[in-house]
Amino acid sequence: MYWTSFDQFIHMGGYGLYVWGSYGVTLALMLVEPLLAVQRRRRAIVQAREGELT
């Protein structure tokens, strides 16, 4: 597929919202998942340390 302008590239033949929306959701998940993993790890370490004290 060839585009003659940036506007046509963004719209992608009418599928631009789907294409760019998919990229946006994927990017958001790729950014959020490592942050959640760090949070879960910290919580697990705290719980493990609390278990050692009792």
URQUI-V386242 format. One line per field, one symbol per residue. ss: DSSP state (h for helix, s for strand, l for the rest). burial: # if it has 16 or more other C-alpha atoms within 10 Angstrom, else .. A space follows every 50 residues. Layout:
ss: ???
burial: ???
This chain:
ss: lllllhhhhhhhhhlhhhhhhhhhhhhhhhhhhhhhhhhhhhhhhhhhhh hhhl
burial: ...........#...................................... ....
